[in-house]
Amino acid sequence: MSATIPGFSRVEIRTRGKGDLALAAAELTRLAGELQTIAGQDHDDETATILAHHKIKATSQMLRGK
């Protein structure tokens, strides 16, 4: 995999209480659906990885409150 292609993506979740946990559960379910969609599309591995990384990053930023 090229150095410019992410080889690792993570989601960080703010956990101040049950509200944060419920929001995270809903957003992670939504993210899972988006990742399934990307995996099922006609993209090559590199493109799919980049698309997935951007979805994961956006979800993480939202769940961290940024």
C-alpha positions in Angstrom: 0.0 0.0 0.0 1.3 3.4 -0.9 2.6 5.8 1.8 -0.2 8.2 0.9 -2.9 5.5 1.4 -4.1 5.1 5.0 -3.3 1.7 6.4 -5.1 2.3 9.7 -8.2 4.3 10.6 -9.8 4.7 14.0 -12.8 6.3 15.6 -12.5 8.2 18.9 -15.6 8.7 21.0 -16.2 11.2 23.7 -17.7 9.4 26.7 -19.1 11.9 29.1 -22.3 9.8 29.7 -25.1 7.8 28.3 -26.0 10.5 25.8 -22.6 10.3 24.2 -22.8 6.5 24.2 -26.2 6.5 22.5 -25.0 9.0 19.9 -21.9 6.9 19.3 -24.0 3.7 18.8 -26.2 5.4 16.3 -23.3 7.0 14.4 -21.2 3.7 14.4 -24.3 1.9 13.0 -24.5 4.6 10.2 -20.8 4.3 9.6 -21.0 0.5 9.3 -23.7 0.9 6.6 -21.5 3.4 4.7 -18.5 1.1 4.9 -20.6 -1.8 3.6 -21.8 0.4 0.7 -18.2 1.4 -0.2 -17.1 -2.2 0.0 -19.9 -3.3 -2.4 -19.1 -0.6 -5.0 -16.9 -1.0 -8.1 -13.9 0.9 -6.7 -10.4 -0.6 -6.6 -9.0 -1.3 -3.2 -7.0 2.0 -3.0 -10.0 4.1 -3.8 -12.3 2.2 -1.4 -9.7 2.6 1.4 -9.4 6.3 0.8 -13.2 6.8 0.8 -13.6 4.7 3.9 -10.8 6.6 5.7 -12.6 9.9 5.1 -15.9 8.5 6.4 -14.2 7.1 9.5 -12.3 10.4 10.1 -15.5 12.5 9.8 -17.3 10.2 12.2 -14.5 10.3 14.7 -14.3 14.2 14.5 -18.1 14.4 15.1 -18.0 12.0 18.0 -15.1 13.8 19.6 -17.1 17.0 19.4 -14.9 18.8 16.8 
